[in-house]
Protein backbone atom coordinates (compact mmCIF):
# COMPACT_ATOMS: atom_id res chain seq x y z
CA UNK A 1 0.00 0.00 0.00
CA UNK A 2 1.46 3.33 -0.98
CA UNK A 3 1.61 6.24 1.42
CA UNK A 4 -0.16 8.66 -0.94
CA UNK A 5 -3.21 6.51 -1.55
CA UNK A 6 -6.40 8.11 -0.25
CA UNK A 7 -8.84 5.88 1.54
CA UNK A 8 -12.45 6.97 1.19
CA UNK A 9 -15.02 5.52 3.51
CA UNK A 10 -18.70 5.84 4.07
CA UNK A 11 -18.33 8.47 6.76
CA UNK A 12 -21.24 10.63 5.64
CA UNK A 13 -23.48 7.59 5.38
CA UNK A 14 -22.80 6.84 9.04
CA UNK A 15 -23.36 10.45 10.01
CA UNK A 16 -26.62 10.53 8.04
CA UNK A 17 -27.89 7.42 9.78
CA UNK A 18 -26.71 8.66 13.17
CA UNK A 19 -28.55 11.96 12.80
CA UNK A 20 -31.59 10.79 10.82
CA UNK A 21 -32.57 7.89 13.06
CA UNK A 22 -32.99 9.77 16.37
CA UNK A 23 -34.42 12.85 14.68
CA UNK A 24 -36.94 10.72 12.82
CA UNK A 25 -37.82 8.87 16.01
CA UNK A 26 -38.58 12.13 17.82
CA UNK A 27 -40.62 13.49 14.92
CA UNK A 28 -42.43 10.16 14.65
CA UNK A 29 -43.41 10.34 18.30
CA UNK A 30 -44.61 13.92 17.93
CA UNK A 31 -46.49 13.58 14.65
CA UNK A 32 -47.62 9.93 14.40
CA UNK A 33 -47.43 8.74 18.04
CA UNK A 34 -45.39 5.83 16.64
CA UNK A 35 -41.67 5.49 17.26
CA UNK A 36 -41.13 2.89 14.54
CA UNK A 37 -42.68 4.92 11.72
CA UNK A 38 -40.60 8.01 12.49
CA UNK A 39 -37.41 6.00 13.00
CA UNK A 40 -37.92 4.25 9.67
CA UNK A 41 -38.50 7.53 7.87
CA UNK A 42 -35.45 9.08 9.56
CA UNK A 43 -33.33 6.06 8.62
CA UNK A 44 -34.36 6.31 4.98
CA UNK A 45 -33.68 10.06 4.97
CA UNK A 46 -30.28 9.57 6.62
CA UNK A 47 -29.23 6.86 4.17
CA UNK A 48 -30.35 8.96 1.20
CA UNK A 49 -28.58 12.14 2.27
CA UNK A 50 -25.44 10.33 3.45
CA UNK A 51 -25.10 8.35 0.23
CA UNK A 52 -25.63 11.47 -1.88
CA UNK A 53 -22.90 13.36 -0.02
CA UNK A 54 -20.53 10.36 -0.18
CA UNK A 55 -21.00 9.95 -3.92
CA UNK A 56 -20.50 13.67 -4.45
CA UNK A 57 -17.22 13.61 -2.47
CA UNK A 58 -15.92 10.53 -4.34
CA UNK A 59 -16.75 12.10 -7.70
CA UNK A 60 -14.74 15.26 -6.91
CA UNK A 61 -11.62 13.32 -5.83
GITAQUI-V213800 format. One record per pair of residues at least 4 apart in sequence whose C-alpha atoms are under 8 Angstrom apart, sorted by the first residue. I is the first residue (numbers start at 1). J is the second residue. D is the distance in Angstrom with one decimal. If there is no record, write none. Layout:
# GITAQUI-V213800
[[I,J,D] [I,J,D]]
This chain:
# GITAQUI-V213800
[[1,5,7.4] [8,58,7.4] [10,14,6.5] [10,51,7.9] [10,54,6.5] [11,15,6.3] [11,54,7.5] [12,16,5.9] [12,50,4.7] [12,51,7.0] [12,53,6.5] [12,54,5.9] [13,17,6.2] [13,46,7.2] [13,47,5.9] [13,49,7.5] [13,50,3.9] [13,51,5.5] [13,53,7.9] [13,54,6.9] [14,18,6.0] [14,50,7.1] [15,19,6.1] [15,46,7.8] [15,50,6.9] [16,20,5.7] [16,45,7.7] [16,46,4.0] [16,47,5.9] [16,48,8.0] [16,49,6.3] [16,50,4.7] [17,21,5.7] [17,42,7.7] [17,43,5.7] [17,45,8.0] [17,46,4.5] [17,47,5.8] [17,50,7.4] [18,22,7.1] [18,46,7.5] [19,23,6.2] [19,46,6.8] [20,24,5.7] [20,39,7.8] [20,42,4.4] [20,43,5.5] [20,44,7.9] [20,45,6.3] [20,46,4.6] [21,25,6.1] [21,39,5.2] [21,40,7.3] [21,41,7.9] [21,42,4.7] [21,43,4.9] [21,46,7.0] [22,26,6.2] [22,39,6.7] [22,42,7.3] [23,27,6.2] [23,39,7.7] [23,42,6.4] [24,28,5.8] [24,38,4.6] [24,39,4.7] [24,40,7.3] [24,41,6.1] [24,42,3.9] [24,43,7.2] [25,29,6.2] [25,35,5.3] [25,36,7.0] [25,37,7.6] [25,38,4.6] [25,39,4.2] [25,40,7.8] [25,42,6.9] [26,30,6.3] [26,35,7.4] [26,38,7.0] [26,39,7.9] [27,31,5.9] [27,32,7.9] [27,38,6.0] [28,32,5.2] [28,33,6.2] [28,34,5.6] [28,35,5.4] [28,36,7.4] [28,37,6.0] [28,38,3.6] [28,39,6.7] [29,33,4.3] [29,34,5.2] [29,35,5.3] [29,38,6.9] [32,37,7.5] [32,38,7.5] [34,38,6.7] [35,39,6.0] [36,40,6.0] [37,41,6.3] [38,42,6.0] [39,43,6.0] [40,44,6.2] [41,45,6.2] [42,46,6.0] [43,47,6.1] [44,48,6.1] [45,49,6.1] [46,50,5.8] [47,51,5.9] [48,52,6.2] [49,53,6.2] [50,54,6.1] [51,55,6.0] [52,56,6.1] [53,57,6.2] [54,58,6.2] [55,59,6.1] [56,60,6.5] [57,61,6.5]]
